[in-house]
Amino acid sequence: MITKLLPDQISKFWDVIKYAIEQSLPPIASEHPDKMNRILSSLLCSKTDCWAIYERSDGPSKFEGIMLTRILYDDSSNTRNLLIYCLYGYDLISNKSWAEGIKSLFEYAKGMKCSQIIAYSELPHIINVAKKLGAETKYTFISFDI
C-alpha cells in the first residue's frame, strides 16, 4: 500500500523519513550543508510529496519504503511530469507493493495532468522492476562536476 503523507505526519516520522532520504538522494542533489532542511521545508509546504510504502496488517503498520515525488514543469514544451525524486526500501519491497504503488502513482500523475512518471536509478533491481512494469529505460544519466 502507498499513502501520501500529510505535513504533520512528515514531522512526526521525520527521523525515519530523513534516514531514507539520506540513503537515496538522487545524483542531482549537491552537498549543500543545509540540504536536509531545504528538503524538509519543500515537503512541509507541499512542493515535494512524501509517500509511505507499507504492508497492511492487523497490528501497527511498518514502513516498507519512502518515496519523494515532485511535479516538474518544462515550460519550453509545456509538459508536466511526475519525478520520483528518491525511493528507499527499508527491507525488500514486495512485488504486490510495487504494483500497487505504481498504480497509485499513475492515478495521481494523471490527476495532476502529468504526461509521464520519470525517475533515475543506478540499482539493477529497481531498473529491472521498472522494466517489468513497462517502463522505458534507454537513457544514461550524464553529469560533470564543476
C-alpha positions in Angstrom: 0.0 0.0 0.0 1.2 3.5 -0.7 -0.1 6.7 1.0 0.8 10.3 0.5 1.8 11.7 3.9 0.5 15.0 5.2 2.8 17.6 6.7 2.0 16.7 10.3 2.8 13.0 9.5 6.1 14.0 7.9 7.0 16.0 11.0 6.0 13.0 13.2 8.1 10.5 11.3 10.9 12.9 10.2 13.7 10.8 11.7 12.6 7.7 9.7 12.0 9.7 6.6 15.2 11.6 6.8 17.2 8.4 7.0 15.5 7.1 3.9 16.2 10.3 2.0 19.9 10.4 3.0 20.3 6.9 1.7 18.6 7.6 -1.6 19.3 11.1 -2.7 19.5 11.5 -6.4 22.6 12.4 -8.3 21.4 16.0 -8.8 21.4 16.8 -5.1 24.5 18.7 -4.1 26.4 18.5 -0.8 24.9 21.8 0.5 25.2 21.8 4.3 21.5 22.8 4.6 20.1 20.3 2.1 18.1 18.2 4.5 16.4 21.4 6.0 15.6 22.5 2.5 14.1 19.1 1.6 12.1 19.2 4.8 10.8 22.7 4.0 9.9 21.6 0.5 7.9 18.6 2.0 6.2 20.7 4.6 5.0 23.3 2.1 3.9 20.5 -0.4 6.3 21.4 -3.2 7.6 17.9 -2.8 5.4 15.0 -1.7 6.3 12.2 0.6 4.8 8.7 0.1 4.9 5.9 2.6 5.0 2.3 1.2 3.8 -0.2 3.7 2.0 -3.6 4.0 -1.4 -3.6 5.7 -1.6 -5.8 8.8 -3.7 -6.3 11.8 -1.0 -4.8 14.1 0.7 -1.5 13.7 1.8 -0.7 10.1 5.5 -0.7 9.4 7.1 1.3 6.6 8.5 -0.8 3.8 9.8 2.3 2.0 9.7 6.0 1.5 9.4 7.8 -1.8 9.6 11.5 -2.6 7.9 12.9 -5.8 7.7 16.3 -7.3 5.9 17.8 -10.3 8.4 19.0 -12.9 7.2 21.6 -15.4 9.1 22.1 -18.7 7.9 25.5 -19.9 9.7 25.0 -23.3 7.3 22.2 -24.2 4.5 22.9 -21.7 4.9 19.5 -20.3 4.3 18.3 -16.7 6.0 15.1 -15.4 5.9 13.4 -12.0 9.5 12.9 -10.9 10.3 10.2 -8.4 13.0 12.2 -6.7 14.1 9.4 -4.4 13.0 6.0 -3.3 14.2 3.9 -0.4 13.2 0.5 0.8 13.9 -0.4 4.5 13.6 -4.1 3.6 12.8 -5.8 0.3 9.6 -4.3 -1.1 7.1 -6.9 -2.2 6.0 -7.2 -5.8 2.5 -6.5 -4.7 3.5 -3.2 -3.0 5.5 -2.2 -6.2 2.5 -2.9 -8.4 0.0 -1.1 -6.1 2.4 1.8 -5.7 2.9 2.3 -9.4 -0.8 2.1 -10.0 -1.4 4.8 -7.3 1.3 7.0 -8.8 -0.2 6.7 -12.3 -3.6 7.8 -10.9 -2.0 10.7 -9.0 0.1 11.8 -12.0 -3.0 11.6 -14.3 -4.9 13.7 -11.8 -2.1 16.3 -11.8 -2.2 16.4 -15.6 1.3 14.9 -16.0 2.5 13.3 -19.2 4.9 10.8 -17.7 6.4 9.5 -14.5 10.1 9.8 -14.6 12.9 8.6 -12.4 16.6 7.8 -12.3 18.3 4.9 -10.6 21.6 3.0 -10.7 20.3 0.0 -8.8 19.8 -3.0 -11.1 16.9 -4.3 -9.0 15.0 -1.1 -9.4 15.7 -0.9 -13.1 14.5 -4.5 -13.6 11.3 -3.8 -11.7 10.7 -0.7 -13.8 11.2 -2.7 -17.0 8.8 -5.4 -15.8 6.2 -2.7 -15.1 6.6 -1.4 -18.7 9.0 1.5 -18.2 11.4 2.7 -20.9 14.9 2.6 -19.6 17.1 3.7 -22.5 18.8 6.9 -21.3 22.1 7.3 -19.5 22.5 9.9 -16.8 25.4 12.2 -17.6 26.9 14.7 -15.1 30.1 16.8 -14.9 31.3 18.1 -11.6 32.1 21.9 -11.6 
